[in-house]
Amino acid sequence: MVNTQTPEHVVVIGAGMVGLSTAWYLQERGVKVTIVDREGVAAGSSWGNAGWLTPALTLPLSEPSVLTYGLKTMFDPASPLYIPLSAKPSLIRFLLGFARHCTPGKWREAMAVFSEIGATGLDAFDELAEGSSITKSAHTTSKMQASDGSDAGSVALATGMSEKTKPAEPFLTGFKNLKDRDALLHEFEGIRASGGKVEFDLLSADEIRSMEPTLGDGVKAGVQIHDQRFINPPKFMDSLADSVLARGAQIVTDFDVVDIREHANGVEVIDAQGRIQHADSVVIASGAWLGQLAKKFGVKRVVQAGRGYSFTVLPEVMPTHPIYFPSQRVACTPLGDRFRVAGTMEFRDADHPLEPKRIEAIVAAASPLFTGINWEDRQEEWVGSRPCTTDGLPLIGATRSSRVHVAGGHGMWGVALGPLTGKMLAASITGESVPAIMRHFNPLR
């Protein structure tokens, strides 16, 4: 069914970074928005992730060495990449498709796409923080009304976000040996060869430990990367939700969508209790659960949950920089009063309970690299399902129906690319021109 008119009301399924960002940019274009989520704001992978906004490390998951490494370790519960032996047929399909993309040629193709994104992902974060990305005249024609009856467009001009991005100057990476460091430098060469930009300096063991005294003797070398950023994910997500609400949106929680029905005048979004949200169009931004709703509208790509784990600790000396250990796949981020430690890629069902062994695996990998941390005193143990595609590229745009749109499949980079995704999709939904890079993300590919 073809819809040629700009929608006045859109339901967004999913209150994570991608869904809320899409809602924000739709509001910028005068569209009324209702966000529904089966739990609440940032209930999925947007809450417990490392919060990195790092163009230099936004790389395709299908790196050739991942396949080689994975074949050796993927059935070991202690490894950074883990696949349960009782894999479902859908997971096997995903793994076969993923393996086909773990070649140098396919990786270079995907890397060229990420290089094309460049810093535009960070630019979108700046627009969120400033509170407006379009001209005032567009707001004055808005048909939205704020809760007090005033023009929501004028509210949007005055409403920025209380929580901002933070500069990671520098962003640190640590290594147990020079061979591991050289592997990252090889990836940087690939970024530059694909047209990307990365600025970095090498650090000795003494230099990186002087910058972060909590690093232990197990760290033998380092690299400092410039022009990167990070966020405090829980605070940032709450701030983004507050901004969207202040601009006139409604967020409906405990709304577990089970079906979308299209009719001549719009769509019906139906939850497990039979409740219905009516709108002109819908955006499916439900993360690892995206495929369940999008399949009937022609989206055939498998969206597999790649589950990540995290927890927080209290070091004797709180780090001030994000720190990454590429060989161990351990990502660490200072969140003010606590230190988040995250890692692993676990391919299994999105709703599977947290596996304590995966937390223990992160501790085993990280503990030799730090000093002054009581690893038994862990708080906020968490698991979240990142939506992964076989080719490592997200799904952004209209489906077979011009009323049904999807935004997801970013793998580990849903937070970093969420605002840019929302900006591109909102432009597409409202009939504006979209960046050329969006051609790579066709949901029907």
SULNOR-V573904 format. One record per backbone hydrogen bond with DSSP energy under -0.5 kcal/mol. CO is the residue of the C=O (numbers start at 0). NH is the residue of the N-H. E is the energy in kcal/mol with one decimal. If there is no record, write none. Layout:
BEGIN
co: <CO:CO>
nh: <NH:NH>
e: <E:E>
END
This chain:
BEGIN
co: <0:1:7:8:8:9:9:10:10:11:11:12:14:15:16:17:18:19:20:21:22:23:24:25:25:26:29:31:32:33:34:35:36:38:39:43:43:50:52:52:53:53:54:56:60:62:62:63:63:64:65:66:67:68:68:69:72:73:74:75:79:79:81:84:87:88:89:90:91:92:93:94:95:96:97:98:100:102:103:104:105:106:107:108:109:110:111:112:113:116:118:118:119:120:121:122:123:124:125:126:126:128:134:134:135:135:136:137:138:143:145:149:149:150:150:151:152:153:154:154:155:157:161:165:166:167:167:170:171:172:174:174:176:177:178:179:180:181:182:183:184:185:186:187:188:189:190:191:198:200:202:203:204:205:206:207:211:213:215:217:219:220:221:222:222:223:224:227:228:229:230:231:232:233:234:235:236:237:238:239:240:241:242:243:244:249:249:250:251:253:254:255:258:260:262:265:266:267:267:268:269:269:270:274:276:278:280:281:282:282:283:285:286:288:288:289:289:290:293:293:294:296:297:301:303:303:304:304:305:306:307:308:309:310:311:312:312:315:321:322:323:323:324:324:324:328:329:330:331:332:334:337:337:338:339:340:341:342:344:344:345:345:346:348:353:354:354:355:356:357:358:359:360:361:362:365:366:367:368:371:372:373:375:378:381:383:383:384:385:385:386:387:388:393:394:396:400:400:402:402:403:404:405:407:409:410:412:413:414:414:416:417:418:419:420:421:422:423:424:425:426:427:434:435:436:437:438:440:441>
nh: <401:3:31:279:280:11:33:12:282:13:35:284:41:19:20:21:22:23:24:25:26:27:28:28:30:29:142:9:249:11:251:13:254:253:42:46:47:230:54:228:56:57:57:58:62:65:66:66:67:68:69:70:71:71:72:73:75:82:76:78:81:344:346:86:91:92:93:94:95:96:97:98:99:100:100:101:102:106:107:108:109:110:111:112:113:114:115:116:117:119:121:122:123:124:125:126:127:128:129:130:131:160:137:138:138:139:140:140:141:151:148:145:151:153:154:155:156:157:157:158:158:159:163:229:168:169:227:224:323:222:219:220:180:181:182:183:184:185:186:187:188:189:190:191:192:193:195:194:225:223:221:207:208:209:210:211:214:370:218:219:204:174:202:172:224:200:170:167:52:165:232:235:236:237:238:239:240:241:242:243:244:245:246:248:247:34:251:252:36:255:256:271:269:267:265:262:278:260:269:276:257:258:273:270:268:266:10:404:12:284:406:288:289:291:292:292:293:294:296:298:297:399:299:303:305:387:306:347:385:345:383:342:381:340:378:314:338:317:171:331:173:325:327:328:329:343:324:341:322:339:336:334:339:312:332:310:330:308:81:346:306:347:83:351:355:357:358:359:360:361:362:363:364:365:366:368:369:217:215:315:374:376:377:311:309:307:385:287:305:387:410:303:391:395:407:405:398:403:281:404:398:283:396:394:412:413:416:417:417:418:420:421:422:423:424:425:426:427:428:429:431:430:437:438:439:440:441:395:444>
e: <-1.2:-0.5:-2.7:-2.2:-1.3:-0.5:-2.1:-0.5:-2.6:-0.8:-2.6:-2.3:-2.4:-2.8:-2.1:-2.3:-2.3:-2.4:-2.3:-2.1:-2.3:-1.6:-0.6:-1.0:-2.0:-2.1:-0.9:-2.5:-1.4:-2.9:-3.5:-3.2:-2.7:-0.7:-1.4:-1.2:-0.6:-2.4:-0.5:-2.1:-1.6:-0.8:-0.6:-1.8:-1.8:-2.0:-0.8:-0.6:-1.4:-3.0:-3.1:-2.2:-0.8:-0.6:-1.4:-3.1:-2.5:-3.8:-0.6:-2.2:-0.5:-3.3:-2.1:-1.2:-2.2:-2.4:-2.0:-2.8:-2.4:-2.2:-3.1:-2.6:-1.5:-0.7:-1.1:-1.2:-1.2:-2.7:-2.3:-2.0:-2.4:-2.9:-2.0:-1.1:-2.0:-2.6:-1.6:-1.4:-1.4:-2.0:-0.6:-1.8:-1.6:-1.1:-1.8:-1.7:-2.0:-2.2:-2.2:-1.4:-0.6:-1.0:-0.8:-0.9:-0.6:-1.7:-0.7:-0.5:-2.0:-1.1:-2.1:-2.7:-0.5:-0.6:-1.2:-2.1:-1.3:-0.8:-0.9:-0.9:-0.6:-0.8:-0.5:-2.3:-0.9:-0.7:-0.6:-3.3:-2.1:-2.0:-2.8:-1.3:-1.5:-2.6:-1.2:-1.1:-2.0:-2.0:-1.4:-2.1:-1.8:-1.6:-2.0:-2.4:-2.4:-1.3:-2.8:-1.5:-2.8:-2.8:-2.3:-2.3:-2.0:-1.8:-1.3:-1.8:-2.2:-2.7:-1.7:-0.7:-0.7:-2.1:-3.1:-2.0:-0.5:-2.2:-2.9:-2.3:-2.6:-3.1:-0.9:-3.0:-2.6:-2.0:-2.2:-2.6:-2.4:-2.3:-2.1:-2.4:-2.5:-2.5:-1.2:-1.9:-1.9:-3.2:-0.6:-0.6:-2.0:-0.6:-1.0:-1.7:-2.6:-2.8:-1.1:-2.9:-1.8:-2.7:-0.6:-2.4:-2.8:-1.6:-2.1:-2.2:-2.7:-2.8:-2.1:-2.5:-3.3:-0.9:-2.4:-1.7:-2.0:-0.8:-0.7:-1.0:-2.1:-1.7:-1.7:-1.6:-1.8:-2.7:-0.9:-0.6:-0.5:-3.0:-0.7:-1.0:-1.5:-2.0:-2.5:-2.3:-2.6:-3.0:-2.6:-0.5:-2.4:-0.5:-2.1:-2.8:-2.5:-0.6:-0.5:-1.2:-1.6:-0.8:-2.5:-3.2:-2.3:-2.8:-1.6:-3.1:-0.5:-2.1:-2.4:-1.7:-2.9:-2.4:-2.6:-0.6:-2.9:-1.0:-0.7:-1.5:-0.7:-1.7:-0.9:-2.4:-1.7:-1.5:-2.2:-2.4:-1.8:-2.6:-2.8:-2.1:-1.1:-0.7:-2.3:-2.5:-1.0:-1.1:-1.5:-3.1:-2.0:-2.7:-0.7:-0.6:-3.3:-0.6:-3.6:-2.6:-0.8:-0.6:-1.9:-2.6:-1.0:-0.9:-2.6:-0.5:-2.5:-3.4:-2.2:-3.6:-1.9:-0.7:-2.2:-0.8:-0.5:-0.5:-2.5:-2.6:-2.2:-2.5:-2.8:-2.3:-1.8:-2.1:-2.8:-1.8:-2.6:-1.2:-1.7:-1.8:-1.8:-1.5:-0.7:-2.9:-1.7>
END
